[in-house]
Amino acid sequence: MINKEKAFTLIELLVVIAIIGILAGILFVSINPSDQVNKAKSAKVVRDMKAIKDAVAFYVLDTGEFPPVCRLNCTKDTDPLLTNVNGNSGWSGPYIQDGIWNRKHPWGGHMGLFLYDSNNNGKTEVWLILDDDAPGTDANDNSGLVPIKYLKMIDKSIDDNNLNSGSFFLGNSAPFASGEGAWRVYRIGEQN
């Protein structure tokens, strides 16, 4: 015989299930798996960028020169961090495993090196670009744009937490296309 005084009623059981469902929904929204994935992507980009910055610094120390540009049309044979493309006697690479010639950031765009004088002072600097174009494509691909929210997160990790200043910023004109992240990784006469 079932003791009716100690048994749950159907209504009580449904109320408990509803409360559990509401709590699970609140937990799911607070965790936001998509946002967590993008935060992990941002952390990976920061690690990769720091490794490339170190590789550039060692390249400059060994060769006394800046590495040549390695952007969308760069190949394994022309990647200066992987191959001694200029025949420099001091070159002691490869400076980074697998080079950067085909390196994508997690949103699908290319990570590449660019030489540019951002201050118009006659001193070229080495820039790392989070390009919105995939490796091996042209500048019209635009399939790998990093969302601004995550560029801000990257900037907070490596610079001054402001995409309009510092050594990491959001491109808005040539030579850095609108929406691309750009980080000055080497400048003569500065702490690198």
C-alpha positions in Angstrom: 0.0 0.0 0.0 1.3 3.5 -0.9 1.4 6.0 1.9 -0.4 9.0 0.4 0.9 11.4 3.1 4.6 11.0 2.1 4.1 10.8 -1.7 4.6 13.8 -4.1 1.6 14.9 -6.0 1.8 15.4 -9.8 1.6 19.2 -9.2 4.5 19.2 -6.8 6.6 17.2 -9.1 5.8 19.6 -12.1 6.7 22.6 -9.9 10.1 21.0 -9.0 10.8 20.2 -12.6 9.8 23.8 -13.7 12.1 25.3 -11.0 15.0 23.1 -12.1 14.3 24.1 -15.8 14.4 27.8 -14.8 17.6 27.5 -12.9 19.2 25.5 -15.8 18.1 28.3 -18.2 19.6 31.0 -16.0 22.9 29.1 -15.7 23.0 28.5 -19.5 22.5 32.2 -20.2 25.1 33.3 -17.6 27.7 30.9 -19.0 27.0 31.8 -22.7 28.9 29.0 -24.5 29.4 31.1 -27.6 31.0 33.9 -25.7 33.2 31.5 -23.8 34.4 30.0 -27.2 35.2 33.5 -28.5 37.1 34.4 -25.3 39.2 31.3 -25.8 39.8 32.3 -29.4 41.0 35.7 -28.2 43.3 34.1 -25.7 44.8 31.9 -28.5 45.3 35.0 -30.7 47.2 36.8 -27.9 49.5 33.7 -27.4 50.1 33.5 -31.1 50.8 37.3 -31.4 53.2 37.2 -28.5 55.1 34.3 -30.1 55.3 36.1 -33.4 56.5 39.3 -31.7 59.3 37.2 -30.0 60.1 35.6 -33.4 60.5 39.0 -35.0 62.7 40.3 -32.2 65.0 37.3 -32.6 65.0 37.7 -36.4 66.1 41.4 -36.0 68.7 40.5 -33.3 70.2 37.8 -35.5 70.1 39.6 -38.9 70.2 43.3 -38.0 67.3 43.8 -40.4 63.5 43.7 -40.3 61.9 40.6 -41.8 60.3 41.1 -45.2 56.6 41.6 -45.5 54.6 38.3 -45.2 50.9 38.8 -46.0 48.3 37.2 -48.1 50.6 36.2 -51.0 53.4 34.9 -48.7 54.3 31.2 -49.2 56.3 28.7 -47.2 59.3 29.6 -49.4 59.0 33.4 -48.9 58.1 33.3 -45.1 61.0 35.1 -43.5 60.5 33.5 -40.1 60.6 30.1 -41.6 63.1 30.4 -44.5 66.2 32.5 -45.0 64.7 34.4 -48.0 67.3 37.2 -48.0 70.3 34.9 -47.5 71.3 36.7 -44.3 74.4 35.2 -42.8 73.1 35.8 -39.2 69.8 34.1 -39.9 69.4 31.2 -37.4 65.7 30.3 -37.8 63.2 29.0 -38.3 62.0 31.5 -35.7 58.5 30.1 -35.3 57.2 26.7 -35.9 55.3 26.4 -39.2 56.0 30.1 -39.9 53.3 32.6 -40.5 52.8 32.2 -44.2 49.5 30.3 -43.8 48.7 31.2 -40.2 45.0 32.0 -39.6 43.5 33.6 -36.5 40.5 31.7 -35.1 38.0 33.8 -37.0 39.5 32.7 -40.4 41.6 35.7 -41.4 45.4 35.8 -41.9 48.0 36.8 -39.5 50.7 38.6 -41.4 53.7 40.9 -41.1 53.8 44.4 -42.6 56.4 47.1 -42.6 55.1 50.7 -42.1 56.2 54.0 -40.7 53.2 54.9 -38.6 54.7 58.2 -37.3 56.0 59.5 -40.6 59.4 60.0 -39.0 61.4 57.9 -41.5 61.7 54.9 -39.2 60.0 51.8 -40.4 58.3 49.5 -37.9 57.2 45.9 -38.0 53.4 45.4 -37.7 51.5 42.2 -37.1 48.1 42.4 -38.9 45.0 40.4 -37.9 43.8 40.5 -41.5 40.1 40.0 -42.4 41.2 38.1 -45.5 42.0 34.4 -45.4 45.6 33.3 -46.4 46.1 32.8 -50.1 43.2 35.1 -51.0 43.1 38.7 -52.1 42.3 41.8 -50.1 38.6 41.4 -51.1 38.0 38.2 -49.3 36.8 39.7 -45.9 35.7 36.4 -44.6 37.8 36.5 -41.4 36.8 39.7 -39.7 37.4 39.7 -35.9 34.4 41.1 -34.1 35.2 44.4 -32.4 34.3 43.0 -29.0 37.2 40.5 -29.2 39.6 43.0 -30.7 39.0 45.1 -27.6 39.7 42.0 -25.5 42.9 41.3 -27.3 43.9 45.0 -26.9 43.3 44.8 -23.2 45.6 41.8 -23.0 48.6 43.2 -24.9 48.3 47.0 -24.9 46.4 49.9 -23.4 42.8 48.7 -23.6 42.0 51.4 -26.2 41.7 50.5 -29.9 42.4 54.1 -30.9 45.8 54.5 -29.2 48.9 52.5 -28.2 50.6 49.9 -30.2 47.5 47.8 -31.0 44.6 49.5 -32.7 41.7 49.1 -35.0 42.5 49.9 -38.6 40.4 52.5 -40.3 42.4 53.5 -43.4 45.3 52.4 -45.6 47.5 50.5 -45.0 45.4 48.9 -42.4 41.9 48.1 -43.6 38.9 49.1 -41.6 38.1 46.5 -39.0 41.5 44.8 -39.0 43.6 44.7 -35.8 47.1 45.9 -36.2 49.9 45.6 -33.6 53.3 47.3 -33.8 55.6 44.5 -32.7 59.0 46.1 -33.3 60.3 49.6 -33.5 63.9 50.7 -33.4 64.8 52.6 -30.2 61.8 51.3 -28.2 61.6 48.6 -25.5 60.2 45.6 -27.5 
